[in-house]
Amino acid sequence: MKRSLTFLMFLICNAVFAQQNVLTPQDVARIEYVINTSISPDGEKIVYQHLKPMAPQEKNAPADVHLYLYDKKSNRTMPFITGYSVSNVKFRPRHNSISFTAKKDGDKFSSLYEIGLNGGEAQKIYEFNNSITHYDWHPQGSKLLFVSHEPKESRDSQLPYQPEVYEEGLRESTLYTIDLSSPSPASLTVDGHVTGAWWSPDGQKMAVSAAPSSLVDDFYTGQKIYILDAASQNVSAQVDHKAKLGILKWSPDSKKIAFIAGEDQHDPIDGRIFIVDATGGTPSNLNPTFKGKFEDLAWKDNNTLTYLASEGVYSSIGTIGRNGKMNQMFRDDNLSIAGLSMAKNGSMALVGSTARHPGELFTLDAKGANANRVTNSNPWLEQEKLGKQEVITYKAADGMEIEGILIHPVSGEEKTPLITVVHGGPEAHYDNGWLTNYSMPGQMGAGEGYAVFYPNYRGSTGRGAEFAKSSQGDPGGKEFDDIIDGVDYLIENKNVDRDRVGVTGGSYGGYATAWMATRHTERFAAGVMSVGISNNLSKWGTSDIPEEMFLVHSRKRIWDDYQFFLERSPIFYADQAKTPLLILHGKEDTRVDPGQSYELYRHIKTRTETPVRLVLYPGEGHGNRKSTARYDYSLRMMRWFNTYLKEGNQEIPKVEVSPGTK
């Protein structure tokens, strides 16, 4: 009788939520948003990329990325390219046009296209014998630097079957230069795998980033910056800095280079600003004690940079001099900023989100006085009832202050069920912006009556290099204890039901989910693990980033202490697992091999009676990119939590992907 009444109340609550017009997986599958923006040098026009997902019931494919233009004078936005996806969007110098790369129907490779600022039909202006992955215009607008893979070598074998030789015969990217008036490209000699290249403003030099090889591990751990002389096309200097590398910008006078990178090879993220002379050498770390993370930069003048930074869960924009002195210009604690582009007059184009909407185009004047929202990609969201979003801070067991974000339920019971969402990395963090997508319950959970918790546990970014390094050498230790401490804080202060706590996350967040479902199983009533780690011994040998894991995560080799790494693996505690666990994994994942999910599934299935299900997504890698696969994920995740956090079932829920309505 009690079971029947509980289920009846669940149905009534669902009916109430449906009447309230709350966010559902069907809604999340159709959300559109702005992802990149670039402002013209005069600040009058802004181009931006608009992501439009495919309808999951119609086509399982990645989202299209369309091109739009905003004219500040007329205050109008215009669609420019909506029939296919574009990338690498730039204003072409000394031309009244925009360039981009695309692979249109009939194209064998991704090629370079151009469209006038007045619109019209985009024209292909250059096609190479392989896809163009990166390019940069000479200041005169007639020459190009571009990066492309070396052509495939012809096979000697005449057999119809060709085996794969793992990590041998890798194709590296080469740097080329071309004058479009006589399109015959010349390759430039740079050691290794070229990842990017930029002309100096005077056109006399080139800055080039390159890794030792095309292995992902080398991209993370071994990139270097080279300076080439444009006349001789030879390397003239090298920057002496070994760390993760981010964006790079020339000073207006072409005498210096500013770039974002890690402070050293053990920094898990590129979050410090460095400046180096164009003659190479050792760069200067402008503000090594900054308790935040630099996300983007632009030169304001030859002595001053404008920066975008994360400071905890908030975003800020300011200036920093060559002496490291910082001056904050703009901060809105309700606006999370993901990208910045600055014109010569100092006006800016931003991509920003809030708790009420995902990424949109914003403008900001040179004084940083006001951020003006330009686009509204999802006007229907204004009719949705969304849960209140709140930034919280709490003390970990050892006294360290931890930040997190809590989304309150739209409505629900006095004692609220909780879903804990753990970010991956762990070198990442949650901002106080939009926190809902196919794998993050966010407002989907709030609409179903859950509180949803996003902890920035130690090892997260946004709080300086020391905090980002604070979890190293202690996998599954204090970093994950921080999460449990946060749950306890919510139980004591936010009416969370101790007996109905769930956990989910992908990659390192999947590791946390597996850890909670096994090592701390008495604390969690349901888990949804995605592309996660279950065995740190086998994970090392099957991942594409073993050296990166050593340098910025484990800080010691597994063969030096096998027992330690085994005891920090969820499979070690699988026999005690009582948490119903849904495991999701892309079959083509090279970062965390699907075998990690097979192992945990088999251990729990064989050693316990606990409900467990393994779902594999063919054609997907380290996270789902295609529409139906994403929608399927959302449905399975929410139904799993509803089954084990609300209904109290012990039966694994069935899921069918079918058209849904409000």
N, C-alpha and C positions, 0 to 999 in steps of 0.2 A: 504494500500500500504506500509506504514511504517513497519507494522508487518511482511509482506512478505519479505521485504528487510532485516530486522533484522534476520529472520530465515534463509534466503539464506546465509547471511554472517556467521552465526553459522555453517551451513553445510560446507562451504568453509574452515573455520578455522579448523573444525574437520578433513577434508580431508588433510589439511596441516600437522596437528599434526600426523596423521596416517603415512604420508610419512616420517616424521621425526623419526619414530621408538621410540615413547615415551612410558612410562610405563602405562599399563592398568590394570584393575582388573584381567584379565586373567593372566597377568604376575605375579602380586602380589600373586595370588593363588598358584603359583608353586615355589616361592622363598624358597630355602633351606639355612640353616645356622647352625653354631656351637653354642651350648648352654652351655656346661660345659667342663672343662678340668682338668686333674690331671697329675702332673709330677712325675716320679719315684724318689726315694730318691737320686739316683746317678746322676739324671738330664739327663740321656741318652735317656729315652723314655717318650713319652707323650701319654696318652689316652684321647680321647675327644668324646663327644656325638654330633651327627649330626642329626638335625631335618629335616625330609623329609615329606612334606605334601601329603595327598591323592589327587588324581585328583578329583575335585569337581563334574564333570559330571559323574563320575564313582561310587564314594562311599562317603557317608556322614559319615566320621569318623575322629577321632583325628589324628594328624600327627604321623608317626613312629619316634622313637628315636633310631638311630643306633650307633654302637660302632666302632671307628677307632683307629688305633695306628700309631703314628709318631715316626720314628727312627732317631734321630739327626745325628748319625754317617753316615748313608747311605743317609740321607735327603729324605727318602721315607715315604709316608703315605700308610697304608694298611687297607682295610676294614676287620673288625673282626666279627661283628654281624650285618647282614643287613636283616635277615628274620623276625625279631620281635623286639619289643621295650625293651630297657634296662634302668635301673636306679641304683642309689647308687653304682657307679663304684669306685673301690678302688684297689690299688696294695696290694697284700697279702704279709705281712712281711715274710721274709726268704723262700719265694717260688717264683719261676720264673713264676708268673701268675697274672692274673687280676680276681677279683671277681665282681659280680654284681647281682642285683635281677631282675627277669623277670617272667612273667606268659606265658609260652609257651603253644601251643596246647596240651591239655591233662592234664595240671596242674589245680588243683582246686584253688590253691592260688599262690600268688607271692612268689617264692622260691629263694634260694641262688645258684648261678652258678659260675663256674670257668673255665677260658680258659688260656692256656699257652701263654707266650709272643711270642712263635714261631708260634702261630696260632693253627689250628686244630679244633676239635669239642668241644664246651662248654659242661661241665658235671655238672649235678646237684649234689651239695655236701651237701645240707641240705634243708629239707622240714619240715615245722611246720604245726600245725593243724589250722593255720590262716596265712594271708599274713604277711610277714616280711616288716615293713615300714622303719626301720632304723637298721643299725648294725655297729659294730666297731671291728676290729681285735685286739687281745692281741698282744703285741710286739713280742712274739715268733711265732705268726701265726698259733697257734693250737686251741686257744679258741676264742669264740665269745661273745660279748654282743649284744643282739638284742632286738628290740621292736616289739610287736605285740598286736593286739586287744585280749581282753579276749574272749574265746569261747562264742557263743550265748547260753543263757539259753533255755532249752526245754520248750515248751509251755504246760501249764496245760490244756488249752481248746482243745477240740476235734473238734470244729467247723471249717468248711473250710474257714470262714471269720474271719479276725483278725483286729480290729481297731488299729489305731496308737494313743498312748498317748504322747502328745507333751512334749518334754524335760524331760521325765521320762524314767527310765530303760536304760540310756545311756551306751554304751559300752566304757570302758576306756582301754587305752593301758598299758601293763605291761612290765617290764624289765625282761629279762631272760639272763642267762649265760649258756654256753655249751662248753664242751671239745669235739671236733669232733672225737676224738679217741673212745669215748664212748657216743654216742649221746642220752643223757637223760637230757633235760634241767631243770634247777632249776630257779624258779621265785625269784626275789629280791624284798624286801618290801620297796617301796617308796610311800609316800602319794600322791594320786591323779593320774593324767593322764600323763604318761611318754611320753615326746616328743623327747628325744635324750639321748645318753650315749656315753662316751669316756673313754677308758683306759688311764691311765698315762703312759708315756714312760717307767717307770721302772716296770710297771705291778702290782704295789702294791695298786693302788687306782683307783677309777672310779668317773668321774664327770657326774652327771645326771641332766637333766632339766625336770621339771614336772609342770603341771598346776593343779589347784584344781579339774577340771573336764574336760571332752572332749568338753564342750561348746566352740565355737569359741571365745566368749567374754572372757572366762577365759584364753584362749591361749594368747590373746593380753594383758590382764591386770593383770594376776596373776601368771605368770611363776616364778619358783624359781630354784636355783642351789643347789644341794645336793652333798656332797662328801661321797663316800662309801669306806669302807676298804675292799680290795679284799679278805683277809683271812677270816674275819668274815662275810662278805657280808652285814654288817649293816651300816646304816648312821652314819658317824662320825663327820660331820660338815655341816653347812649351810651358804650360802652367803646371807648377809643382804642387799638386793637391790630390790626395787619394781619399775619396769619400763618395757617397752617392751624389749624383749630379742632377740638378734641375735646369731651370730656364737660364738663358744667357742673353745679355743686352750690351751693345756697344755704347760708349759715351758719344754725345753729339760731335765732339771734336776728334773722334776716332783714336784717342790716346789711351783710353782705358776700357776695361771690360768688367761689368758687374755680373755676378752669377749667384744663383742659390744652390747650396750644396750642404752636405753634412759637415759637422765640425771636424770629424776624423772618420777613419774606416769603421769605427764601432758605433757611430751615430746611425740609428736605424732609419733616419729620414733626411731628405734634403730640406733643411729649414733655416739655415744661416745665410746671411748675405756676405759675399766676399767681393773685393775689388782688386784687380791686378793690372799692371801696366801692359800695354800692347806689345811690349818687348818680352813678355813672359816672366817667369820666376815664381816666387812664393807670394800668394795673395794675402790680403789683410782681411781678417774677420771683423766686420764693422761693429758689431755689438754682441760679443760672445755671451754676455750675461742676460740677454733678453729672455724673459720668461714666457715666451710665446713661440710661434712658428711663422716665418716669413713664407708667404704663399706665392706672391707675384711682385714684380717690380717694373719700373719705367724710369728713365732719366728725365728729371725736371730741367736740369741744366748740367754743365760740366762738373759741378761740385756737389750736386744734390740728387738724391733718388726719391721717387715716390714709391711707397711700398703698400702692399696688402698683406695683412697678418691675421693669424688666429691667435687670440688670447683666451685660453680656456675654451669655453663654448661660444665665444663671441668673435666678431670680425671687426677689424679696425683698418683705417687708411691714414697714412701720414707721410712725413718726409724724414729722411735720414741723411746726414751729411757725411763727408768722408772721414770726419772725426768720430763717427758713431753716434752723435747726438740725435735723438729722435724727437719729433714733434707730431703729435697726433692731430689730424685734421677732421676726421669723421669717424663716428661710431654710433650705431643704432643697435641696441641690444636685442631688438626684435627682427633684425635683418641679417641673415647669413649671406656673405658675399663669396662667390666661387670663382670669379674671374674679373680682371681689370684690363682696360685698354685706355691709353691716354693720348690726347692730341697735343700738338705743339703749344697751344694756348693753355694747356693744363686741364681742360675739361675732360671728363672721363665717361666711359661706358662700362657698366657693371652687369654681371649676372648675379641676381640675388633671389633668395627664397625666404619665406617666413613660416611660422607655424600654420598659416592659413593657405599657403599656396606654394607649389614647387618653383623652379627657376624661371625668372622673367628678366626682361631687359630693363635696366634702370640707367638714368643719367645722373651725373654729379658735376656741379660746377667746379671751377678751379680753386675756389676757396673752401670747398668741402662743406658748404652750408646745408644743402638739402639734396636728398636722393629722390629723384622723381621716377615713379614707375611708368614705363611706356607701354608694355604689352600685357595682355590678359588672355593667356592661352586656353584657360579653362573657366569661362564665365559661369558654367553650371556649378562649379565648386562653391560659389557664393550662396547657393540654396541648400548646401549640405550642413547638417549639424555635426560639428567637430568638437572633440574633447579639448578641454583647456590644457595648454602646455606650460610646464613650470620647470625652471632650473633649480636644482637642489644641490646642496653640499652636505657632506657628512664625514665623520671621522672613521678611518679604518681602525682595526684593532691596535695597531702600533702607533696611532695618533696622526698618521698622514691624512691630510684633507683631500677628499675625492669629490669630483664634480659628476653630476649626472643630470639627465633630463627625464621628467615624468609627464606622460600624457594621461590625463584623468579620463575615466569613462564618461561617455555622453550621459548615461544614466545607468542605474544598477542597484545592487544590494548595498546594505550598510557595510558588510565585510566584502571587499572587492577581490576577485581573482586577479592575479598579476602575470603578465608575460614579460620576462627579462630578455632584452635583445643585446647580444654581445658583439661588438665590432671585431673585424678581423685585423690582421697585421702581425702583432698588436700595434704596429706603428700607424695608427689612424685615430680619429676621434669624432665624436658627434658634436655638431654645431646646433645652436638654437635656431634652426630653420625647419624646412620640411623634412619629416622623418618617416615617410610612408613610401614603400615600393613593394614590388612583388614578393620580396623575401623579408621585409621589415613590416611587422603587423601595424604599427603606428595607429592611424585613425581607423583602420579596419578593425583592430582590436578594441579601440575605444567605442566604436559603434556597436560592438557585440557585448559591451559591458565590462571590458577589462581595463585595468590600469596597465600602461605599457612603460617599462623602465629601460633607459639607455645609459648605462654606467660608463664613464671614462676612467677605467681602472688604471693603476700604475703601469707605465709602459706606453700609455696613450700619448699622442702628440698634442701640440697647442699650449704646452706649459714649460717649454724649454728643453734643452738637450739632456740635462740631468734627470728630469722626470721621465723622459722618453727612454733613458737607459736604465731606469730604476728596477725594471723587472728582469734584466738580463741575468742569465745563469740560474734562474729559478722558475723554470716552466711549470705551470700548474700550481705555483706556490702562492705568495702574497698577492700576485696579480689577480688570481681568481678568488682568493679570500676577500679581496676588496668588493667583489660582486656580491658575495654572501652578506658582507657587512652592510651593503646598500639595501639588500632585501630586508635585513633585520631593521634597518632604519625606517623603511616604508611600513613594515608591520607595526612598529611602535608609534609612528607619527602620521600615517596616511591611510589608516583603516584597511590595510591589505590583509587578506585571509591567509594565515600561515600555512594552512593545509591545501591551498590551491594556487601554488606558484609554479609557473612554467618557465622554460628557458629555450632560446633559439639563437642561432648565429651561423655564419659561414666562414670557412677557412680557419683562422685561428679562433674565431667565434664558434666554429663547429667543434674545435678542440675543447673549448670551454663548455659547450653543451654536452659533449660526451663525458667530460670530467665530472660535471654536475650530476649527470644521469647514472654515474657509476660510483665514483669516490664519495660524492655527497648526495647519494640517491635519496636519503631520508628527508632532504630539504625540498625536493622538486617532484611535483606530481605529474609532469609531462615535459617532453623535450622534442624539439625538431632540429636535427643536426644536418648541416649542408656542407659538402666538400670539406669535411673536417678530419682532424688527425686522431687516430686511435692508438697507434703504436709508434713511438718516437724512434725505435730502432729501425723498423722497415721504412718509415717515412723518409729518413735520411737517404737511404739508398735508392729511392724511387722518385725523388723530387728533382725538378730542374734547377733548384737554387740551394744546393748543399753548402756552398761556401758562404753565401749570404746568411743562411741560418746560423752558421758557426760564428761569423763576425758580429752579428747584431742581435742574436737571440741566445743561443746556448752558451757561447763563449768557452766551450770545451768540446773535445771530440767524443763521439759516442763510444769509440773503442778504448777510451781511457777510463770509462766508468759505465759499463753496460747496465749494471744493476740500477744505477741512479736513473737512467733514461727509461728503463723498463718500469720502475716504480712511479715515474711521472707519465705513464701511459694509461688511458682509460681501460684497455683490455686487462690490465693487471687487477682491476677491481670489478670486472664484469660479472663475476659470480654472485656479487651482492646487489646487482642492479634490480631495483624495483620500479624505476621510472619508465613508464611507457615511452618508447623512443621511435620516432619516425626519422629515417636516414635518407637523405637525398643527395645524388651525386651525378655530375656530368660524366659520360662514359669516356670522353676524350680529354679529361683533365690531366695536364702534365705537371701542374704545381703540386697538387695533393692527389696522388694516384688513387683511382677508385678502389684499389685493394685495401685502403684504409677503412673504407666503409664496409667492404666484404668481411674484413677481420672482426670488426665490432659486432656486426650483424650475426656472424657465425658464433662468436663467443656468447652473446646474450641468448641466442636461439637455442644453443646446445646446453648451456649451463643454468638457465633459469626458465621460469614459466612466464616471464614478463612480456607483455605485448611489444613486438618490434617489427618494423616493416622497412625494407630497403627498396627504394625507387631509383632507377637509373634513367638518365636522359640521353639518348643517342644524339650525336652531333653537337653536344654541349660540352664545354670545358669547365673552367674554374668559375662557375656561376652561369646562369642561363641568359642567353642573348635573344632567343627567338620568342615570339609572342605567345604561342600556344604553350610552350614549355614553361614560360613565366606564369601564365594564368593557371595552369595545372598546379604549379608549385603553391600559389596563393591559396587555391581551394583546399589542397591537401593539408597545408599548414593550419589554416583556420579550423577545418573540420577535426583535425587531430586535437587541437586545444579545446574545442567545444566538447569533444567526446570525453576527454580525461580531466578537464578542469571544471566543466559545468555539469555534464550528465553523470559523471562517475562510472562510466561504462568500463568494461574489461574486454569489449569487442573492438577489433580494429575497424575503423570507419571505411566505407567504400566511397570512392570518388569517381565521378564521371564528368568530363569536360563537355558541357552543353551550353547553348545560348542562355543567358540569364537576364532577368529584368529586375527592376527595382521592386 
